[in-house]
Amino acid sequence: MNRDAETYLDARDREYAESLPAGERDTVMATVTRFRRSDSLGVGDALPELDLLALDDARPVALRSLVDGRPLVLVFGSFT
């Protein structure tokens, strides 16, 4: 596993990632190392170009389209 990714994963997330097939694991780890860095996104920074999946039909939705000039608060959590 990529050493940068190990820095950002807790033991449960690492265990889950290691259980994935190689292609999926690579995607998860690439995402973690790209977006989960303390130096890459801070309060007041511009939104990254990122698509989210809608909860009702899993269609991609651009994060930027949810803001439309308004403040946005993102709350992340683990439900495992």
N, C-alpha and C positions, 0 to 999 in steps of 0.2 A: 504494500500500500504506500502511496505517496507520503513522504514525511511531512509536507505542508498540511495535507489533509488530516494527518494524525493529530496535529496541534489543535484542530478545531472540532474534533469529534469527542464526545464523551464515550465511555466504555460501551454503553448500550447501543449507541448509534454506530460505533465501530463494529460491534458484533453483528448488527443487522447488515451493514454494508458488506462485510466479509462473507455473508451468507448468500449474497446475490450472484447471479451468473455474471461472468466477466464483463460483458458489454454493459449491463445495467450498473454494475459496480463502478465501472469507468465513468459513466455518465454522472452518477451520484458524486463521486469524488471530484470530478472536474467542476461540477457546480459548487461544491463546498469550497474548493480552493479558489474559485473565481469570485464568489460573492460573499463569503463569510470571513472577511478580513477586517480587523479593527481599523486599518489604515485606509480602507477603500470607500467607506460610506459613513457619513456623519450627519448629525442634526443640521438641517438646512441645506444639505447637498441636493443637487438635481437628481431626479429619479433615474435609475438605470433603465435602459431599454430592456424590458422584461415582460414576458407574457405569463399570465396566470391562467388557471383552469377554472371556469365557472362551476359552481357547486351543483347547479341544477342539470346541466347537460354536458359538462366537461369540455365545452368549446373554449378555445384560447381567447383571452381578453388582455389587451395591452394595459399594463399597469398605468401608464400615462393617461389612458382614456378615462380612468376612474377619478382622476383629480379634477380636471376641467377648471383650473384656476383656484381651486379650494385647497385648504390644508388637508393633508392626509396623514393618518396615524396608522402604522402597521403594527400589529401585535402578533408575535410568533409564539407558539407553544408546542409542547410535545404531548401527545395523547396516548403514549405507549405505556 
